[in-house]
Amino acid sequence: MKISKKLTLAIVTLSILISCGKGTKNETESVSTKTQSQPNIVFILSDDQSWTDYSFMGDENIETPRIDQFVKESLTFTRSYVPTPLCSPSLATIITGLYPKDHGILGNDKVYERGNIRGKERAEAYKPVISAFEKQTTLPDMLKEKGYMSFQTGKWWHGNHKVGGFDDGMTHGDPNRGGRHGDYGLEIGRKGLDTINSYVDVALKQKKPFFLWYAPFLPHRPHNPPHRLFEKYQKKTDSEHLAKYWAMCEWFDETCGELFDLIEDKGLTENTLFVYVCDNGWAQDPTKSGYLKHSKRAPYEMGIRTPIMYKWKGEITPKMDDKTITSSIDMVPTVLDILGIEKPENLPGISVLDEKALNERQGVFGEVYAHDFDTIENSMFYNMAIFPPYKIIIPDPVRKSKEKVKLFNIDEDPFEENNIAESNPEIVAQLTEKIKDFRTE
């Protein structure tokens, strides 16, 4: 008998609750957050959204009221980056705190021969990638010493959720059942937050702090927003594709609101650290269902820049910071700093709560590899260094041999319209040397 996805999820959720001893509503709500010695942690990950596509960032079309309110309550860095403009390697950085060159996930797929059985060849080629990644120490692994339970929902590329150190999760990762980048996990947000609600209740029942990975397939394609939102944005543009994308951004915002309300309803807001980031950028093509070439998979700001926000009510002072450079490599060190866990020596990031470290930081780096990758040496497309006010993009001399080095003053030219490399050879040389040092670290 074939079992539906919805029924499968229901069975999984029920089994979790039964195994942990399902309590009554009063029993769940009676667990005081003050019994926990450290905050719950929630990572909220947007998927394929430009750094400009929020109301609080000045967009005049897209409405993101719940995220806007979240920003007011957060330490918000508007000039932040992910090190690479592609989903899988970017998410791998967020969970490990490492650059792609160090965690080994360079693209979305390992190079493979495309045959007649869709997905089988990819899965076979990707097996050694998963095996290698399983040896990395992830944030869920590090949190175990403090007694945390960890839950995965949404996007996850690296096999079963347990590969990332999660205690439980929605992604089975079995290629024979459609496993690639999230499978059942991709339903979170788009089909409600019931699974998250069940996970949180399990943690409360066991009186344990939790780490929640909320990485919904939003506003990522398919751009199929609720009709009410599509109708709303159709009135703002003649482009069906823009209207759908804008509506997807608001739909994602609504699910963030549902998550905030869920945590609030359980009395957990004051003891929960929320961290927000987008995995990579997206500039919607108004003429078709796709992205413009200067965004996703590209080394430009529209590909790698993102706001990053940290909220812990009563503990982190809200502030809008539009000058300081931070990166997704800082998310893990910041959590470790809050919990008093010593940062592993191999982590390049810093705690954003360490003002001295922030002030001493000169810049961060970026890498772009082939979507279907092999080794670093034969998959490299671009290296970037962001050392304000300058950003350099160095194309690989083999795979991008027709492109020139580009240098931008991103303080004055945030949309990178004026390449000033030829008129600033000394700066180009200095940043090139920094990249060489970075590559050999």
C-alpha positions as CSV (number, residue, x, y, z in Angstrom):
1,M,0.0,0.0,0.0
2,K,1.4,3.4,-1.0
3,I,1.5,5.9,1.9
4,S,1.0,9.6,1.3
5,K,3.6,12.1,2.3
6,K,1.2,13.8,4.7
7,L,0.4,10.4,6.4
8,T,4.1,9.6,6.6
9,L,4.8,12.9,8.4
10,A,1.9,12.3,10.7
11,I,3.3,8.8,11.6
12,V,6.8,10.2,12.2
13,T,5.5,13.0,14.4
14,L,3.3,10.6,16.4
15,S,6.2,8.2,16.9
16,I,8.4,11.0,18.3
17,L,5.7,12.0,20.8
18,I,5.0,8.4,21.9
19,S,8.6,7.6,22.4
20,C,9.2,10.6,24.5
21,G,5.9,10.3,26.5
22,K,3.2,12.7,25.2
23,G,2.1,15.1,27.9
24,T,-1.0,17.2,28.2
25,K,-1.1,20.7,27.0
26,N,-0.9,22.0,30.6
27,E,2.1,19.8,31.3
28,T,3.9,21.2,28.3
29,E,3.1,24.8,29.1
30,S,4.1,24.4,32.7
31,V,7.7,23.9,31.8
32,S,9.3,27.2,32.7
33,T,12.0,28.6,30.4
34,K,13.9,29.6,33.5
35,T,14.7,26.0,34.3
36,Q,17.0,26.1,31.3
37,S,20.5,27.5,31.8
38,Q,21.0,28.5,28.2
39,P,18.7,29.8,25.4
40,N,17.0,27.8,22.8
41,I,18.5,28.5,19.4
42,V,16.5,29.0,16.1
43,F,18.3,29.5,12.8
44,I,15.9,31.0,10.2
45,L,17.3,30.6,6.6
46,S,15.7,32.4,3.6
47,D,16.3,30.6,0.3
48,D,17.1,32.6,-2.9
49,Q,16.3,36.2,-1.9
50,S,18.2,39.4,-2.6
51,W,19.6,41.5,0.2
52,T,17.4,44.3,-1.1
53,D,14.1,42.4,-1.1
54,Y,12.7,43.4,2.3
55,S,10.7,46.4,3.4
56,F,13.3,47.3,6.0
57,M,16.0,47.4,3.3
58,G,14.0,50.0,1.4
59,D,12.1,47.9,-1.1
60,E,9.0,49.9,-2.2
61,N,7.1,46.8,-3.5
62,I,7.7,43.9,-1.2
63,E,6.1,43.9,2.2
64,T,7.8,42.0,5.0
65,P,6.1,43.2,8.2
66,R,7.1,40.3,10.5
67,I,10.7,40.4,9.5
68,D,10.7,44.2,9.8
69,Q,9.5,43.9,13.4
70,F,12.1,41.2,14.0
71,V,14.8,43.6,12.8
72,K,13.7,46.2,15.3
73,E,14.2,43.7,18.1
74,S,17.6,42.4,16.8
75,L,21.2,43.3,16.4
76,T,21.0,43.7,12.6
77,F,24.0,43.7,10.3
78,T,22.8,44.9,6.8
79,R,26.2,44.5,5.3
80,S,26.8,40.8,5.8
81,Y,27.7,38.0,3.4
82,V,27.6,34.3,2.7
83,P,30.9,33.1,1.3
84,T,29.3,31.5,-1.8
85,P,26.2,32.3,-3.9
86,L,24.8,28.7,-4.1
87,C,22.4,26.8,-1.7
88,S,24.3,23.6,-0.7
89,P,27.8,25.1,0.0
90,S,26.2,28.1,1.7
91,L,24.1,26.0,4.1
92,A,27.2,23.8,4.8
93,T,29.0,26.9,5.9
94,I,26.1,28.0,8.2
95,I,26.0,24.6,10.0
96,T,29.9,24.2,10.3
97,G,31.2,27.8,10.5
98,L,33.8,26.9,7.8
99,Y,34.4,28.3,4.3
100,P,33.6,25.9,1.4
101,K,37.3,25.2,0.8
102,D,37.5,23.8,4.3
103,H,34.2,21.9,4.7
104,G,34.4,20.4,1.1
105,I,31.0,21.2,-0.2
106,L,31.8,23.3,-3.3
107,G,28.5,23.1,-5.3
108,N,25.1,21.5,-5.3
109,D,26.1,18.3,-7.1
110,K,29.2,16.2,-7.6
111,V,30.2,15.8,-11.2
112,Y,28.3,12.8,-12.6
113,E,27.3,11.2,-15.9
114,R,23.7,12.0,-16.6
115,G,21.9,8.8,-17.6
116,N,18.4,7.6,-18.1
117,I,17.5,7.1,-14.4
118,R,17.1,10.6,-13.1
119,G,18.8,11.1,-9.8
120,K,20.5,7.7,-9.5
121,E,23.7,8.8,-11.0
122,R,23.8,11.9,-9.0
123,A,23.2,10.0,-5.8
124,E,26.0,7.5,-6.4
125,A,28.5,10.3,-7.2
126,Y,27.4,12.3,-4.1
127,K,27.9,9.4,-1.6
128,P,31.6,10.1,-0.9
129,V,30.7,13.8,-0.4
130,I,28.2,12.9,2.3
131,S,30.7,10.5,3.9
132,A,33.3,13.2,4.0
133,F,30.9,15.8,5.3
134,E,29.7,13.5,8.1
135,K,33.2,13.7,9.6
136,Q,32.9,17.5,10.0
137,T,32.0,18.9,13.4
138,T,28.7,20.7,13.1
139,L,26.9,23.1,15.4
140,P,24.5,20.4,16.6
141,D,27.5,18.2,17.4
142,M,29.0,21.1,19.5
143,L,25.8,21.7,21.3
144,K,25.5,18.2,22.6
145,E,28.0,19.0,25.4
146,K,25.4,21.5,26.7
147,G,22.6,19.0,26.5
148,Y,20.8,20.4,23.5
149,M,18.4,18.6,21.3
150,S,18.7,19.5,17.6
151,F,15.9,19.4,15.0
152,Q,16.2,19.9,11.2
153,T,13.4,21.2,8.9
154,G,13.5,22.5,5.4
155,K,16.5,22.4,3.0
156,W,19.2,19.9,3.8
157,W,21.6,18.6,1.0
158,H,23.8,16.1,2.8
159,G,21.9,12.8,3.1
160,N,19.9,12.1,6.2
161,H,19.6,14.8,8.8
162,K,21.7,12.7,11.2
163,V,24.7,13.4,9.0
164,G,24.5,17.0,10.3
165,G,24.4,15.9,13.9
166,F,20.6,16.5,14.3
167,D,18.8,14.3,16.8
168,D,15.7,14.4,14.6
169,G,14.6,15.9,11.3
170,M,12.3,15.9,8.3
171,T,14.9,14.9,5.7
172,H,15.5,11.2,5.1
173,G,18.0,11.8,2.3
174,D,17.2,8.5,0.6
175,P,17.7,9.0,-3.2
176,N,15.3,6.1,-3.9
177,R,12.6,8.1,-2.3
178,G,13.4,11.5,-3.9
179,G,16.1,12.5,-1.5
180,R,18.5,15.2,-2.7
181,H,18.1,18.6,-1.0
182,G,15.4,18.2,1.6
183,D,12.6,15.8,0.5
184,Y,9.9,15.9,3.2
185,G,11.7,18.9,4.8
186,L,10.7,21.1,1.8
187,E,7.1,21.0,3.0
188,I,7.8,23.0,6.1
189,G,6.4,26.5,5.9
190,R,4.7,25.9,2.6
191,K,2.4,23.4,4.4
192,G,2.5,24.8,7.9
193,L,4.6,24.4,11.0
194,D,3.0,21.3,12.7
195,T,6.3,19.4,12.7
196,I,8.2,22.2,14.4
197,N,5.4,22.4,17.0
198,S,5.8,18.7,17.7
199,Y,9.6,19.0,17.9
200,V,9.4,21.9,20.4
201,D,6.9,20.0,22.5
202,V,9.3,17.1,22.7
203,A,12.1,19.3,23.9
204,L,9.9,20.9,26.5
205,K,8.7,17.5,27.7
206,Q,12.3,16.4,28.2
207,K,13.2,19.8,29.7
208,K,16.0,20.3,27.3
209,P,17.1,23.3,25.3
210,F,16.8,22.9,21.6
211,F,18.4,24.0,18.4
212,L,16.0,24.4,15.5
213,W,17.0,24.6,11.8
214,Y,14.2,26.4,9.9
215,A,15.2,26.4,6.2
216,P,12.0,26.5,4.3
217,F,11.9,26.2,0.5
218,L,10.9,29.9,0.4
219,P,10.9,32.2,-1.6
220,H,12.7,29.6,-3.8
221,R,11.0,28.4,-6.9
222,P,8.4,27.1,-7.7
223,H,7.0,30.6,-7.4
224,N,3.5,29.5,-6.6
225,P,2.3,31.8,-3.8
226,P,-1.2,31.9,-2.3
227,H,-3.5,33.4,-4.8
228,R,-4.4,36.3,-2.4
229,L,-0.7,37.4,-2.4
230,F,-0.3,37.0,-6.1
231,E,-3.4,39.2,-6.7
232,K,-2.0,41.8,-4.3
233,Y,1.3,42.1,-6.2
234,Q,-0.2,41.9,-9.7
235,K,-1.5,45.3,-9.0
236,K,2.1,46.6,-8.6
237,T,3.7,45.3,-11.8
238,D,3.0,44.3,-15.3
239,S,5.4,41.3,-14.9
240,E,3.7,38.1,-13.8
241,H,7.2,36.8,-12.8
242,L,8.0,39.8,-10.5
243,A,4.5,39.6,-9.0
244,K,4.9,35.9,-8.1
245,Y,8.4,36.4,-6.7
246,W,7.4,39.4,-4.6
247,A,4.4,37.4,-3.3
248,M,6.8,34.5,-2.4
249,C,8.9,36.9,-0.3
250,E,5.8,38.0,1.7
251,W,4.7,34.4,2.0
252,F,8.1,33.6,3.6
253,D,7.6,36.5,5.9
254,E,4.3,35.2,7.0
255,T,5.8,31.8,7.9
256,C,8.5,33.6,9.9
257,G,5.6,35.3,11.8
258,E,4.0,31.9,12.4
259,L,7.3,30.7,13.9
260,F,7.7,33.7,16.1
261,D,4.1,33.3,17.3
262,L,4.6,29.5,18.0
263,I,7.6,30.3,20.2
264,E,5.8,33.1,21.9
265,D,2.7,31.0,22.6
266,K,4.9,28.4,24.4
267,G,6.4,31.1,26.6
268,L,9.8,30.7,25.1
269,T,10.6,34.0,23.4
270,E,12.6,35.4,26.3
271,N,14.8,32.3,26.4
272,T,15.3,31.9,22.6
273,L,18.1,33.2,20.4
274,F,16.9,33.8,16.9
275,V,19.5,34.1,14.0
276,Y,18.4,35.1,10.5
277,V,20.3,34.8,7.2
278,C,19.7,34.1,3.5
279,D,21.6,31.3,1.8
280,N,22.2,33.3,-1.4
281,G,20.9,36.1,-3.5
282,W,18.3,36.2,-6.3
283,A,17.4,38.9,-8.8
284,Q,14.1,38.0,-10.5
285,D,14.1,38.1,-14.3
286,P,10.9,40.1,-15.2
287,T,10.6,38.3,-18.5
288,K,10.7,34.7,-17.4
289,S,10.8,32.3,-14.4
290,G,14.5,32.6,-13.6
291,Y,17.2,34.8,-12.1
292,L,19.4,37.5,-13.6
293,K,23.0,36.4,-14.1
294,H,24.5,38.9,-11.6
295,S,22.7,37.2,-8.7
296,K,22.5,33.6,-7.8
297,R,25.8,31.7,-8.6
298,A,27.5,35.0,-9.3
299,P,30.3,36.7,-7.2
300,Y,28.5,40.0,-7.0
301,E,26.7,41.6,-4.1
302,M,23.3,40.4,-5.4
303,G,24.7,36.9,-5.1
304,I,26.4,36.9,-1.7
305,R,25.2,39.9,0.3
306,T,22.5,39.3,3.0
307,P,21.3,40.9,6.2
308,I,22.1,38.8,9.3
309,M,20.1,39.4,12.5
310,Y,20.6,38.2,16.1
311,K,17.7,38.4,18.6
312,W,17.7,37.4,22.2
313,K,15.1,39.4,24.1
314,G,16.5,41.2,27.1
315,E,20.1,39.9,26.4
316,I,21.1,41.3,23.0
317,T,20.6,45.0,22.5
318,P,18.7,45.8,19.3
319,K,20.7,47.9,16.9
320,M,20.8,48.5,13.1
321,D,24.4,48.4,11.9
322,D,24.9,49.4,8.3
323,K,28.7,49.7,8.4
324,T,30.2,46.6,10.0
325,I,31.0,43.6,7.8
326,T,29.9,40.2,9.1
327,S,29.5,36.8,7.5
328,S,27.6,33.6,7.9
329,I,31.0,32.1,9.2
330,D,30.3,34.2,12.3
331,M,27.0,32.5,13.2
332,V,28.5,29.4,14.9
333,P,31.2,31.3,16.8
334,T,28.6,33.7,18.1
335,V,26.4,30.9,19.4
336,L,29.4,29.2,21.0
337,D,30.4,32.5,22.7
338,I,26.9,32.9,24.1
339,L,27.0,29.4,25.6
340,G,30.5,29.6,26.9
341,I,31.8,26.9,24.6
342,E,35.4,27.3,23.5
343,K,35.6,28.0,19.8
344,P,37.5,25.3,17.8
345,E,40.8,26.7,16.4
346,N,39.8,25.9,12.8
347,L,36.8,28.2,12.8
348,P,37.7,31.5,10.9
349,G,34.7,33.5,12.1
350,I,34.2,35.6,15.2
351,S,31.5,36.3,17.7
352,V,29.5,39.4,16.6
353,L,29.0,40.2,20.3
354,D,32.8,40.7,20.6
355,E,33.1,44.4,19.7
356,K,36.9,44.3,19.8
357,A,37.1,41.4,17.3
358,L,34.6,43.2,15.0
359,N,36.6,46.4,15.1
360,E,39.8,44.6,14.4
361,R,38.4,42.6,11.5
362,Q,39.5,44.0,8.1
363,G,37.5,41.8,5.8
364,V,36.0,38.5,4.7
365,F,36.4,36.2,1.8
366,G,34.2,34.5,-0.8
367,E,34.5,31.6,-3.2
368,V,32.5,30.5,-6.3
369,Y,32.8,27.0,-7.7
370,A,31.0,25.0,-10.4
371,H,27.4,23.9,-9.7
372,D,28.6,20.4,-10.5
373,F,31.9,20.3,-8.7
374,D,34.9,18.0,-8.5
375,T,38.1,19.2,-6.8
376,I,38.9,22.7,-5.7
377,E,41.6,22.9,-8.4
378,N,39.3,22.0,-11.3
379,S,36.0,23.5,-10.1
380,M,37.1,27.1,-9.1
381,F,35.3,30.0,-10.8
382,Y,36.0,33.0,-8.7
383,N,37.7,34.2,-5.5
384,M,36.5,37.3,-3.7
385,A,37.9,39.5,-0.9
386,I,35.6,42.1,0.7
387,F,37.8,44.6,2.6
388,P,35.7,47.8,2.8
389,P,35.6,50.0,1.0
390,Y,36.9,47.6,-1.6
391,K,35.8,44.3,-3.0
392,I,37.8,42.3,-5.5
393,I,36.6,39.6,-7.8
394,I,39.4,37.4,-9.3
395,P,38.2,35.0,-12.1
396,D,39.9,31.6,-12.4
397,P,42.4,31.9,-15.2
398,V,41.3,28.5,-16.7
399,R,37.5,28.3,-16.3
400,K,36.9,32.1,-16.6
401,S,39.8,33.0,-18.8
402,K,37.9,35.6,-20.8
403,E,37.0,37.7,-17.7
404,K,39.1,40.4,-16.1
405,V,39.8,41.2,-12.5
406,K,37.2,43.5,-11.0
407,L,37.5,45.9,-8.2
408,F,34.7,47.9,-6.7
409,N,34.3,50.6,-4.1
410,I,31.2,49.0,-2.5
411,D,30.8,51.9,0.0
412,E,30.1,54.2,-2.9
413,D,29.0,51.7,-5.5
414,P,27.0,48.9,-3.8
415,F,25.6,47.6,-7.1
416,E,29.1,47.3,-8.6
417,E,28.6,49.4,-11.7
418,N,32.1,50.8,-12.0
419,N,35.1,48.6,-12.2
420,I,38.1,50.5,-10.9
421,A,40.7,47.8,-11.1
422,E,42.9,49.4,-13.8
423,S,43.2,52.7,-12.0
424,N,44.0,51.0,-8.6
425,P,46.8,48.5,-9.3
426,E,48.2,48.7,-5.7
427,I,44.9,47.9,-4.1
428,V,44.4,45.0,-6.6
429,A,47.9,43.7,-5.7
430,Q,47.2,44.0,-1.9
431,L,43.8,42.2,-2.1
432,T,45.2,39.5,-4.4
433,E,47.9,38.8,-1.9
434,K,45.3,38.5,0.9
435,I,43.4,35.9,-1.2
436,K,46.6,33.9,-1.7
437,D,47.1,33.8,2.0
438,F,43.5,32.8,2.5
439,R,43.8,29.9,0.0
440,T,46.8,28.5,1.9
441,E,45.4,28.8,5.4
